[in-house]
Amino acid sequence: MIRAKIKWISFSLAVLLISFMASLDSFAEKAAATHPAKDFSLKDLQSKKVNLSDFRGKVVLLNFFATWCSPCRMEIPELVKIHQKYKNKDFVMLGINLDADAVPFMIKTFAKDMKITYPVLMGTPEVAEAYQISGVPITVLINKEGKIYKQFDGLVPTRFLDNALKDLLEVKS
């Protein structure tokens, strides 16, 4: 009986340890530099249309998020820092909100509260489908040729984004 309890406790601890280790970098990174990013036209929070194709020749970071998403909220301050660091280096960051019933006023308030410095666009089911967004947050990096360079599913450690952007922008440390 005691041996069975010890085995059960050992098994439980092993499962917890594996879960903890997996959560340290709890995202999936997909390299996909072979296919073009799908163009879109979405409205920003001032109802101005923004086309992805307008940014050809620049590195683009798309961050798909929702206001109710805790990991999204956790990564926004880091995304703001990355935006500030690279905004003058042929780089564009776009937040794409995927709240189902969102209205621009609500998202404007969220962006202000979160101190978002990059443009936020009102996403659509069509854009989510085109980028195969099955959950949030998802971050997509697009190279200067308009091709998807990497996609990060889940909360992205800043060092991964920073390294990828340095590669794409050829920034020296």
N, C-alpha and C positions, 0 to 999 in steps of 0.2 A: 504494500500500500504506500509506504513512504517512498520507495523507488519510483513508483508510478507518478507520485506528486512531484518528485524532483525532475523526472523526465518531462512532465507537463510544464513545469516552471521554466526549465531550460529551453524547451521548444518555444514557449511564449516569449521569453526574452530574446531568443534568436529572431523571431518574427518582428518584434518591436525594433530591434537593432537594424534589421534589413529595411524596415519601413522608414526609420529615421535617416539612414544613409541615403535612401532613394529620395527623400524629401529635401536633402541638402541642395541637390540640383534637380528639382522636380519639374523638368521640362524636357521636351524632345526637340532635338535640333535636326532639321532636314536640309540637306544641301540639294539645290535644284537649279543650278545655273544654266540649265539647258532650255528652258522654255520662257517665252515672254510673259511678263506680268499683264494680266487682263486690264485693258483700259476701262475707266469708269468716269462718270460725271456725277458728283454728289454735291449737295448744298452744304455750305459752311454755316456757322451759327448766325450769320447775317443774311442768310438766304442767297448768297452769291455762289454760282456754280464753280466747282473746282474739278478740272480734268486731270487725271493722272498723266496723260500724254504731255501736258504743259511742262512737266518736269524732266523730260528726256534730256540727257546730258548731265543730270545730277543724280547723286545717290539718294534714294528715297527709303525712309523707314515708315512702314504702315503699322500702327498699333491698333488692333481690334480690341475693344473693351466694352464693358457695361458698368453703369454706375453702382449696381448692386453687388458687383464682383469684388470680394476682398483682395484676392491677389492683384487684380487690376489697380485697386487703390494703393496697394503696397508698392507697385512698381512705378507709378506715375511720378513721384518725386525724383526717382533715378532717371526716368526718361526726360524730365525737365532739365536735369544736369547735363545729360548727353546732348540735348538740343542746344543748350547754351554753349557747350564746348565746341560743337561742330557747325553751328548755324551759318558761319561765314566761310565755309569750305566746300561749296558745291553740294550741299546737303539740305534735304527737306525732310521734316518729320510731320506726319499727319496722323492724328488720332481719329479713329473711325468708331463712332458710338453705335452699338448694336442693341440698345434697349428697345424692346418691342413697341412700347407705347410712349416713347420719348417725344417730347416737344422741345423745340429749340430753347425756349426760356428755361426749362428745367436743366438742360445740358449746359447752358450758359452759366447758370448758378453753380452747377457742379464744377465746371472748368475754373470758375473764379475761386471757389472754395479750395480746390486742389492746386491752385496757382499754376495752371497749365499755360505755358508760354507758346506752344505750337498750335497750328490750326486744328480745330476739331470739326469733323464732318459728320453729317447725319447719314449713317449707313442704311442700306436697303437689303432685303432678303436676296436680291439678285447678286449684289456684290459679295455678300457672305457666301453664297453658293459658288460664285466664280472663283473665290479663293479657298473654297472647301473649309470654311470655318465651322467647326463643330462644337466649339466652346471658346471661352475667353479666359485670360488674355491670349492672343496670338500676335506675334510680331513677325513681319515680313520685311526682309531687306531686298531692295531692288538695285541692281548696279546701274551705271551710267548709260548702258546700252538698252535699258528697259527690261532686263531679264531678272528673274527671281534668283537671288544669290543664296539666301538662306531663309528658312522659316523656323521660328522658335515657338513651340506650343507650350503654354503655361508661363509661369513667372520666370523671367530670364535674369540670371545673374549678370550684373552690369559688366563684369570683365569680358563676358562672351560678346556682348554687343560692342563694347569698346574695341576689342581685338578685330572683330569683323569690319567695323567702320574704319579702323586704321588701315586694314588691308584694302578696302574699297577706295578709300580716299588717299592712299599712299602717304599717310601722315607719319612723320618720324617722331618717336617718343622723346 
